[in-house]
Amino acid sequence: MSGKSSLTVDEKMATVKINVDKKAHITVNSKRCENCAGRPCLIICTAENYKWDETRNDLVFNYEGCLECGACRLICPEGAIDWSY
């Protein structure tokens, strides 16, 4: 054997299993977001979990896709993002 795997990268990635927590580890106080001028969370999140809903004038957050990098918590100027484990 040469030690090389016969699986492609896509086949290897298909074996990765992700367990999503039932309860969010991040909560967002979207009332504070209404006055945020720059909304840096929309830009800093590499997973694009933060979206601004113009029709509702509200921040929509999807914790299930969070990469847990912590950037949103650090950059939020309004202190609207709370992490708990």
C-alpha positions as CSV (number, residue, x, y, z in Angstrom):
1,M,0.0,0.0,0.0
2,S,1.2,3.5,-0.8
3,G,-0.5,5.1,2.1
4,K,-2.6,7.3,-0.1
5,S,-6.4,7.3,0.4
6,S,-8.6,6.4,-2.5
7,L,-11.3,8.8,-1.3
8,T,-11.7,12.2,-2.8
9,V,-11.8,15.4,-0.7
10,D,-15.5,15.6,-1.2
11,E,-16.0,12.0,0.0
12,K,-13.8,12.7,3.0
13,M,-15.8,15.8,3.9
14,A,-19.1,13.9,3.6
15,T,-17.9,11.8,6.6
16,V,-17.8,14.8,8.9
17,K,-20.8,14.9,11.3
18,I,-21.8,18.2,13.0
19,N,-24.0,18.1,16.1
20,V,-26.1,21.3,16.5
21,D,-26.9,22.3,20.0
22,K,-30.6,22.5,20.8
23,K,-30.2,25.8,22.7
24,A,-28.3,28.8,21.2
25,H,-25.0,29.7,22.8
26,I,-25.4,33.2,21.5
27,T,-28.3,35.6,22.1
28,V,-28.7,38.9,20.4
29,N,-30.6,41.9,21.9
30,S,-31.8,43.2,18.5
31,K,-33.4,46.3,20.1
32,R,-29.8,47.6,20.6
33,C,-29.1,46.9,17.0
34,E,-31.6,49.5,15.8
35,N,-29.3,52.3,16.7
36,C,-26.1,50.8,15.5
37,A,-24.8,52.8,12.6
38,G,-22.3,50.4,11.1
39,R,-23.6,47.0,12.1
40,P,-20.2,45.5,11.9
41,C,-21.5,42.0,12.8
42,L,-22.9,41.8,9.3
43,I,-19.4,42.2,7.9
44,I,-17.2,40.4,10.5
45,C,-19.1,37.1,10.6
46,T,-17.3,34.8,8.2
47,A,-20.2,32.3,8.4
48,E,-22.7,35.1,7.4
49,N,-25.0,34.3,10.3
50,Y,-26.1,37.9,10.8
51,K,-28.6,39.4,8.4
52,W,-30.4,42.7,8.6
53,D,-34.1,42.4,7.7
54,E,-35.1,45.8,6.2
55,T,-38.8,45.1,6.2
56,R,-38.9,44.3,9.9
57,N,-36.0,46.7,10.8
58,D,-34.5,43.8,12.8
59,L,-31.4,41.7,13.1
60,V,-31.8,38.1,12.2
61,F,-29.2,35.6,13.7
62,N,-28.7,32.0,12.8
63,Y,-26.6,30.4,15.6
64,E,-26.6,26.9,14.0
65,G,-24.0,27.9,11.5
66,C,-21.7,29.7,14.0
67,L,-18.0,28.9,13.8
68,E,-17.5,30.1,17.3
69,C,-14.7,32.5,16.4
70,G,-15.9,35.2,18.8
71,A,-15.4,38.1,16.4
72,C,-19.0,39.3,16.6
73,R,-18.9,39.6,20.4
74,L,-15.7,41.6,20.2
75,I,-16.8,44.0,17.5
76,C,-20.3,44.8,18.6
77,P,-20.3,48.5,19.6
78,E,-23.7,48.2,21.3
79,G,-23.0,45.2,23.5
80,A,-25.9,43.4,22.0
81,I,-24.3,40.0,21.6
82,D,-24.1,37.7,24.6
83,W,-22.3,34.4,24.7
84,S,-23.0,31.6,27.2
85,Y,-22.0,28.0,27.3
